[in-house]
Amino acid sequence: MSETPPPPPVQPAAPLSAADERNQAKLAHILNGFFPLLGGLIFWLIGKDRSAFIDDQGKEATNFGILLVAGQIIANILMAVTLGLLFILPLGVWIYGIVMGFKGGSAADKGENFRYSWNPLRLIK
């Protein structure tokens, strides 16, 4: 019987350039506004081991995405309970997420560590 040789060791990912770090952090914030939770989570999981900046900003965007999802759930429940009278709430939460996503993306593009002004939910440390 022939034995298969062991697989080669996994090489660590190369660090990112400063421009790539800023671009990925910017996209994490902006996409998180349109697709709460997914945008930040995807970029955080992909880049957390390659860049401290992406790790920090990805966590921030993901935590804000969790808050946006919770806000959407609450807004939809309130809309259902009031039989549609508060139909504007889910739209308002979504627009707020987009505006804050662009604000975070703009700060990340400048290389600044952005913090969402109103985010009591920081589940990912």
CYANA upper distance limits for C-alpha pairs under 8 A (distance plus 0.5 A):
 13 ALA  CA     49 ASP  CA      8.31
 13 ALA  CA     50 ARG  CA      6.94
 14 ALA  CA     50 ARG  CA      7.29
 15 PRO  CA     50 ARG  CA      5.52
 15 PRO  CA     51 SER  CA      7.01
 16 LEU  CA     20 ASP  CA      6.42
 16 LEU  CA     21 GLU  CA      6.59
 16 LEU  CA     50 ARG  CA      6.87
 16 LEU  CA     51 SER  CA      7.08
 17 SER  CA     21 GLU  CA      6.72
 18 ALA  CA     22 ARG  CA      6.74
 19 ALA  CA     23 ASN  CA      6.64
 20 ASP  CA     24 GLN  CA      6.58
 21 GLU  CA     25 ALA  CA      6.62
 21 GLU  CA     51 SER  CA      7.35
 21 GLU  CA     53 PHE  CA      7.21
 21 GLU  CA     54 ILE  CA      6.66
 22 ARG  CA     26 LYS  CA      6.46
 22 ARG  CA     53 PHE  CA      8.43
 22 ARG  CA     54 ILE  CA      8.29
 22 ARG  CA    108 ALA  CA      6.19
 22 ARG  CA    109 ASP  CA      5.53
 22 ARG  CA    110 LYS  CA      7.76
 22 ARG  CA    111 GLY  CA      6.44
 23 ASN  CA     27 LEU  CA      6.66
 23 ASN  CA    108 ALA  CA      8.23
 23 ASN  CA    109 ASP  CA      6.82
 24 GLN  CA     28 ALA  CA      6.63
 24 GLN  CA     43 PHE  CA      7.21
 24 GLN  CA     54 ILE  CA      7.46
 25 ALA  CA     29 HIS  CA      7.00
 25 ALA  CA     43 PHE  CA      7.89
 25 ALA  CA     53 PHE  CA      7.98
 25 ALA  CA     54 ILE  CA      5.90
 25 ALA  CA     57 GLN  CA      6.38
 25 ALA  CA     58 GLY  CA      7.02
 25 ALA  CA    105 GLY  CA      7.51
 25 ALA  CA    108 ALA  CA      6.37
 25 ALA  CA    109 ASP  CA      7.99
 26 LYS  CA     30 ILE  CA      6.74
 26 LYS  CA    104 GLY  CA      7.54
 26 LYS  CA    105 GLY  CA      4.48
 26 LYS  CA    106 SER  CA      7.28
 26 LYS  CA    107 ALA  CA      8.30
 26 LYS  CA    108 ALA  CA      5.69
 26 LYS  CA    109 ASP  CA      6.16
 27 LEU  CA     31 LEU  CA      6.22
 27 LEU  CA     32 ASN  CA      8.49
 27 LEU  CA     39 GLY  CA      7.97
 27 LEU  CA     43 PHE  CA      8.36
 27 LEU  CA    105 GLY  CA      7.09
 28 ALA  CA     32 ASN  CA      6.43
 28 ALA  CA     39 GLY  CA      5.62
 28 ALA  CA     40 GLY  CA      4.89
 28 ALA  CA     41 LEU  CA      8.20
 28 ALA  CA     42 ILE  CA      8.19
 28 ALA  CA     43 PHE  CA      6.15
 28 ALA  CA     44 TRP  CA      8.09
 28 ALA  CA     57 GLN  CA      8.18
 28 ALA  CA     58 GLY  CA      6.72
 28 ALA  CA     61 ALA  CA      6.99
 28 ALA  CA    105 GLY  CA      8.06
 29 HIS  CA     33 GLY  CA      7.09
 29 HIS  CA     39 GLY  CA      7.50
 29 HIS  CA     40 GLY  CA      6.66
 29 HIS  CA     57 GLN  CA      8.33
 29 HIS  CA     58 GLY  CA      8.19
 29 HIS  CA     61 ALA  CA      5.97
 29 HIS  CA    101 GLY  CA      5.23
 29 HIS  CA    102 PHE  CA      7.31
 29 HIS  CA    104 GLY  CA      6.12
 29 HIS  CA    105 GLY  CA      5.66
 30 ILE  CA     34 PHE  CA      7.50
 30 ILE  CA     39 GLY  CA      8.04
 30 ILE  CA     98 ILE  CA      7.48
 30 ILE  CA    101 GLY  CA      4.95
 30 ILE  CA    102 PHE  CA      5.75
 30 ILE  CA    104 GLY  CA      7.80
 30 ILE  CA    105 GLY  CA      6.12
 31 LEU  CA     35 PHE  CA      6.33
 31 LEU  CA     36 PRO  CA      8.10
 31 LEU  CA     38 LEU  CA      8.23
 31 LEU  CA     39 GLY  CA      5.13
 31 LEU  CA     40 GLY  CA      7.62
 31 LEU  CA    101 GLY  CA      7.73
 32 ASN  CA     36 PRO  CA      5.15
 32 ASN  CA     37 LEU  CA      6.34
 32 ASN  CA     38 LEU  CA      6.75
 32 ASN  CA     39 GLY  CA      4.69
 32 ASN  CA     40 GLY  CA      5.85
 32 ASN  CA     61 ALA  CA      7.01
 32 ASN  CA     62 THR  CA      8.00
 32 ASN  CA     65 GLY  CA      6.70
 32 ASN  CA     97 GLY  CA      8.10
 32 ASN  CA     98 ILE  CA      8.23
 32 ASN  CA    101 GLY  CA      6.85
 33 GLY  CA     39 GLY  CA      8.28
 33 GLY  CA     65 GLY  CA      8.12
 33 GLY  CA     94 TRP  CA      7.84
 33 GLY  CA     97 GLY  CA      5.01
 33 GLY  CA     98 ILE  CA      4.51
 33 GLY  CA     99 VAL  CA      7.75
 33 GLY  CA    100 MET  CA      7.51
 33 GLY  CA    101 GLY  CA      5.22
 33 GLY  CA    102 PHE  CA      8.05
 34 PHE  CA     39 GLY  CA      8.47
 34 PHE  CA     94 TRP  CA      7.98
 34 PHE  CA     97 GLY  CA      7.71
 34 PHE  CA     98 ILE  CA      6.37
 35 PHE  CA     39 GLY  CA      6.49
 36 PRO  CA     40 GLY  CA      8.33
 36 PRO  CA     62 THR  CA      8.48
 36 PRO  CA     64 PHE  CA      8.47
 36 PRO  CA     65 GLY  CA      5.01
 36 PRO  CA     66 ILE  CA      7.66
 36 PRO  CA     68 LEU  CA      6.66
 36 PRO  CA     69 VAL  CA      6.81
 36 PRO  CA     97 GLY  CA      8.13
 37 LEU  CA     41 LEU  CA      6.45
 37 LEU  CA     61 ALA  CA      8.05
 37 LEU  CA     62 THR  CA      5.82
 37 LEU  CA     63 ASN  CA      8.16
 37 LEU  CA     64 PHE  CA      8.00
 37 LEU  CA     65 GLY  CA      4.47
 37 LEU  CA     66 ILE  CA      6.25
 37 LEU  CA     68 LEU  CA      8.28
 37 LEU  CA     69 VAL  CA      7.76
 38 LEU  CA     42 ILE  CA      6.41
 38 LEU  CA     62 THR  CA      8.08
 38 LEU  CA     65 GLY  CA      8.07
 39 GLY  CA     43 PHE  CA      7.03
 39 GLY  CA     61 ALA  CA      8.32
 39 GLY  CA     62 THR  CA      8.13
 40 GLY  CA     44 TRP  CA      6.43
 40 GLY  CA     58 GLY  CA      5.61
 40 GLY  CA     59 LYS  CA      7.60
 40 GLY  CA     60 GLU  CA      8.32
 40 GLY  CA     61 ALA  CA      5.30
 40 GLY  CA     62 THR  CA      5.13
 40 GLY  CA     65 GLY  CA      7.69
 41 LEU  CA     45 LEU  CA      6.54
 41 LEU  CA     58 GLY  CA      7.02
 41 LEU  CA     59 LYS  CA      7.98
 41 LEU  CA     61 ALA  CA      8.06
 41 LEU  CA     62 THR  CA      5.80
 42 ILE  CA     46 ILE  CA      6.69
 43 PHE  CA     47 GLY  CA      6.36
 43 PHE  CA     48 LYS  CA      8.42
 43 PHE  CA     54 ILE  CA      8.05
 43 PHE  CA     58 GLY  CA      6.68
 44 TRP  CA     48 LYS  CA      5.81
 44 TRP  CA     54 ILE  CA      6.80
 44 TRP  CA     55 ASP  CA      6.21
 44 TRP  CA     57 GLN  CA      8.15
 44 TRP  CA     58 GLY  CA      4.73
 44 TRP  CA     59 LYS  CA      6.88
 44 TRP  CA     62 THR  CA      8.31
 45 LEU  CA     58 GLY  CA      8.45
 47 GLY  CA     51 SER  CA      6.61
 47 GLY  CA     54 ILE  CA      6.34
 47 GLY  CA     55 ASP  CA      7.03
 48 LYS  CA     52 ALA  CA      7.08
 48 LYS  CA     54 ILE  CA      6.32
 48 LYS  CA     55 ASP  CA      4.64
 48 LYS  CA     56 ASP  CA      8.45
 48 LYS  CA     58 GLY  CA      8.12
 49 ASP  CA     55 ASP  CA      7.81
 50 ARG  CA     54 ILE  CA      8.38
 51 SER  CA     55 ASP  CA      6.68
 52 ALA  CA     56 ASP  CA      6.65
 53 PHE  CA     57 GLN  CA      6.58
 53 PHE  CA    113 ASN  CA      8.14
 54 ILE  CA     58 GLY  CA      5.95
 55 ASP  CA     59 LYS  CA      6.64
 56 ASP  CA     60 GLU  CA      6.81
 56 ASP  CA    113 ASN  CA      8.15
 57 GLN  CA     61 ALA  CA      6.57
 57 GLN  CA    108 ALA  CA      8.22
 57 GLN  CA    113 ASN  CA      7.31
 57 GLN  CA    114 PHE  CA      7.52
 58 GLY  CA     62 THR  CA      6.49
 59 LYS  CA     63 ASN  CA      6.51
 59 LYS  CA    124 ILE  CA      6.74
 59 LYS  CA    125 LYS  CA      7.74
 60 GLU  CA     64 PHE  CA      6.75
 60 GLU  CA    114 PHE  CA      8.33
 60 GLU  CA    115 ARG  CA      7.28
 60 GLU  CA    116 TYR  CA      8.12
 60 GLU  CA    122 ARG  CA      8.31
 61 ALA  CA     65 GLY  CA      6.55
 62 THR  CA     66 ILE  CA      6.79
 62 THR  CA    124 ILE  CA      8.31
 63 ASN  CA     67 LEU  CA      7.02
 63 ASN  CA    119 ASN  CA      8.37
 63 ASN  CA    121 LEU  CA      6.98
 63 ASN  CA    122 ARG  CA      5.91
 63 ASN  CA    123 LEU  CA      6.83
 63 ASN  CA    124 ILE  CA      6.90
 64 PHE  CA     68 LEU  CA      6.71
 64 PHE  CA    116 TYR  CA      7.77
 64 PHE  CA    119 ASN  CA      6.94
 64 PHE  CA    121 LEU  CA      7.94
 64 PHE  CA    122 ARG  CA      8.34
 65 GLY  CA     69 VAL  CA      6.69
 66 ILE  CA     70 ALA  CA      6.76
 66 ILE  CA    121 LEU  CA      8.18
 67 LEU  CA     71 GLY  CA      6.55
 67 LEU  CA    119 ASN  CA      7.59
 67 LEU  CA    121 LEU  CA      6.91
 68 LEU  CA     72 GLN  CA      6.58
 68 LEU  CA     93 VAL  CA      7.44
 68 LEU  CA     94 TRP  CA      8.14
 68 LEU  CA     97 GLY  CA      7.22
 69 VAL  CA     73 ILE  CA      6.77
 70 ALA  CA     74 ILE  CA      6.74
 71 GLY  CA     75 ALA  CA      6.45
 71 GLY  CA     90 PRO  CA      8.43
 71 GLY  CA     93 VAL  CA      7.09
 72 GLN  CA     76 ASN  CA      6.52
 72 GLN  CA     90 PRO  CA      6.09
 72 GLN  CA     93 VAL  CA      6.89
 72 GLN  CA     94 TRP  CA      8.09
 73 ILE  CA     77 ILE  CA      6.69
 74 ILE  CA     78 LEU  CA      6.65
 75 ALA  CA     79 MET  CA      6.58
 75 ALA  CA     89 LEU  CA      5.87
 75 ALA  CA     90 PRO  CA      5.70
 75 ALA  CA     93 VAL  CA      8.24
 76 ASN  CA     80 ALA  CA      6.62
 76 ASN  CA     89 LEU  CA      7.98
 76 ASN  CA     90 PRO  CA      6.58
 77 ILE  CA     81 VAL  CA      6.60
 78 LEU  CA     82 THR  CA      6.65
 78 LEU  CA     86 LEU  CA      7.32
 79 MET  CA     83 LEU  CA      6.63
 79 MET  CA     84 GLY  CA      5.39
 79 MET  CA     85 LEU  CA      6.87
 79 MET  CA     86 LEU  CA      5.30
 79 MET  CA     87 PHE  CA      5.97
 79 MET  CA     89 LEU  CA      7.77
 80 ALA  CA     84 GLY  CA      6.33
 82 THR  CA     86 LEU  CA      7.01
 87 PHE  CA     91 LEU  CA      8.18
 88 ILE  CA     92 GLY  CA      6.52
 89 LEU  CA     93 VAL  CA      6.73
 90 PRO  CA     94 TRP  CA      6.76
 91 LEU  CA     95 ILE  CA      6.63
 92 GLY  CA     96 TYR  CA      6.51
 93 VAL  CA     97 GLY  CA      6.70
 94 TRP  CA     98 ILE  CA      6.88
 95 ILE  CA     99 VAL  CA      6.68
 96 TYR  CA    100 MET  CA      6.59
 97 GLY  CA    101 GLY  CA      6.37
 98 ILE  CA    102 PHE  CA      6.78
 99 VAL  CA    103 LYS  CA      6.78
100 MET  CA    104 GLY  CA      6.54
100 MET  CA    116 TYR  CA      7.99
101 GLY  CA    105 GLY  CA      6.47
102 PHE  CA    106 SER  CA      6.50
103 LYS  CA    107 ALA  CA      6.92
104 GLY  CA    108 ALA  CA      6.59
104 GLY  CA    114 PHE  CA      6.34
104 GLY  CA    115 ARG  CA      8.13
104 GLY  CA    116 TYR  CA      8.02
105 GLY  CA    109 ASP  CA      6.52
106 SER  CA    110 LYS  CA      7.13
107 ALA  CA    111 GLY  CA      7.05
107 ALA  CA    112 GLU  CA      5.80
107 ALA  CA    113 ASN  CA      7.67
107 ALA  CA    114 PHE  CA      6.51
108 ALA  CA    112 GLU  CA      5.73
108 ALA  CA    113 ASN  CA      7.01
108 ALA  CA    114 PHE  CA      7.04
